[in-house]
Amino acid sequence: MAELPRILVVDDSRVVRISLIHHLKGSYEVREEADGDAAWQTLVLDHSIRAVISDLQMPKLNGYELLERVRTSKLRRLQQLPFILVSGEETEEERDKAREMGVSDFVTKGAGSAEILARLNNLLALSNAQESLDAGRERMVQDPVTGLFTRKFLELQAAQALSHSSRHGVDTSVMVLGFDDFAGMCERFGPLVAEEIGNRFAKMLAGKMRQEDSLGHFGSGQYAVVSPGTAMAFCATFAERVREAVELARLTVQGQTVALTVSVGLASVAVDQVNSAVALLDCAGQRMQQAMLAGGNRTESGGIKAATRPISINHALELLVANRPEPVRPHVDALARQLLPLISLINQELGLALPMAEIERRLSERNPQQK
């Protein structure tokens, strides 16, 4: 048999508590307390309580004070808990006070079983409906596992950002990031482990974002960021920082070191002719796919190229230590020019007789754009 909903009855009169329990027996499981303070402790600790029936006049903590604690609690389940006050000779002013404090209903002392059960049943039905509605909204807004926004909610966020852009003449950009060869990662480690790797990446990404940006799921192993008020160039710069961070990261999974890369697609209302949030996200998603088909580990922005940022010596060394020379090769000339004074000093100190003049000549003859 299904367990009966649990109700807390609070009254300093044992006779009144017995009477209420008699009315509720068979429909509800009843827990009783004799004062407001004990009732408060019970409510905090007992998560199974679905509603409260409380007297107004009680020792230690009266009905008003108990109601105030419940409604101002940091616990959401208490803020929305059905709360019925047992009313005796209270004035209409006192009833108005209770309503302002958030009382759910009143029960007159001496009311029969039918009235008490009807009021409780109605309140719990309303409470259950509200909980279902809230749960549905949360499922639409956030993924229950990762806590990230769902794609549907990202579309709503993007639509809101586009509306703001249209009214105020500012940019809105989105980027879609996906792991290169995510299907291979699933085959290698299994879908659950692959998703966990993605979740770890998402946490890293969340730590690099602005507060006004929205991060959420786009597809399997794919994530999207909506950036209100951000031009494509700035979005591209951020995308490159993220791409480089993933490229340098080393995750240990099942005792194996995993090297990861991502491809990024960008889109912006200031650049792309789109008329909806869905179209903007899809545009960025298509460009991510283009980046993957072109070899991965790159950013595609539809022809608007972000300024190539010079690679730092430290970054180059990290890549070389990780046995990944290819990303360093396009920057060899610039790195060599930076290192020439150090190479010259090493040549002098160690007596290596390196052909410094020849090295400088060859560097000066090379095309700066040569890969």
Phi, psi and omega in degrees: 000145179290145179290143178284146175301142183263131181242141176258123176254126184236116178196139180283352178264119178298325181296315180296319180298317179298320180296314179295319179298322179297318180294326187269343185303135180096333178253331182220152168270133188245132170247140185236147174222152186262352178210164185294324181294315177297322179297319179299314179299320179296316181297322180293321187271326186263100183285351185275350182290128186257344180195162180234135169241116188230144171283162177275313185264108181215157177285161175070308180210115183279180184297321177298314183293322177294317178299318180298317179297319181296312184286336179260008180295152174283348180277120184297324181297330178280324179302326185255008183290129175302130185227115180251130175261137175275116188258136178245259183257027183293148178280167178296328177297319179292324177294319178298321178300316180295322179296317179297330180278351175106021177295145182275322183193171176238147171234127180284138177302134182090002179296150181277175183300317184300317182292315182298314181295321180298315181294317179296314181300318180295316180295318181290325176296318177295318179297317179296320179295319179294319179297320178295320179296315179297318180297320178296319178296318180296322178294326178288325186274315188230142173288129185293338181273309186268338185080359179281160177294149174281164179298321180300318180290325177300322178298321178294319178296318179295320179298319179295319180294321178296320178298317178296319179298319181295320182287324189249000177068033179248164181279156166222128180238153173229151172226143178242126183243139178219145176292132174291134180055050177294328178298321177294324177295322178295320179293324184286317187244349186096150183301321183294316180292320178299318178295323178295321175300317178298322179295321177296320176298318182298321178297319177297317181296319180300326180288347182256356186268160172285159180296328183278352177279154179240126180248133179202180180282142175245320178194188180292117182072017183229146184222154180230147177234125175261124185238092178295141176071018183245126178285160183302320183299317179291323177296321179294321178297316178296319180300319180293323177297317180294314181301318180292320180298319179292320181299324181274343184292150176228115179255140174259117182233119180052041178079003181247142176275127185248125174264128184240150170222157177232153170249146186232135173244138183240149174209153183211145179290340180280346185244316188262140181275083179236153183240011179204161178295321180298316180296323179295314178295319179296323178299313178296321179296320178295322179291327174299317179297320177299319179296320178296316180294335179278003178124348178079176180055047179206170180244134178241124183236020176073033175101343177268107186270132173288149178301133181291120180275133178295142179280141180278159178298318179299317179297317179299317180295321178298319179293320181292320177298326179278008179062043179230075185285336187303315179295343182273331188305318180296347185249009186300316182300311182295321179294320181296319179296322177295325187271352183307314179300322179291319179296320179297317179295317178298320179300318180289313186294323184262357179060047185275341181059041177291145181282074186298320180298319179294321178297316180294322180296315182295322178294321182290334181275341183286145177291125180304334180269356182297135181274000000 
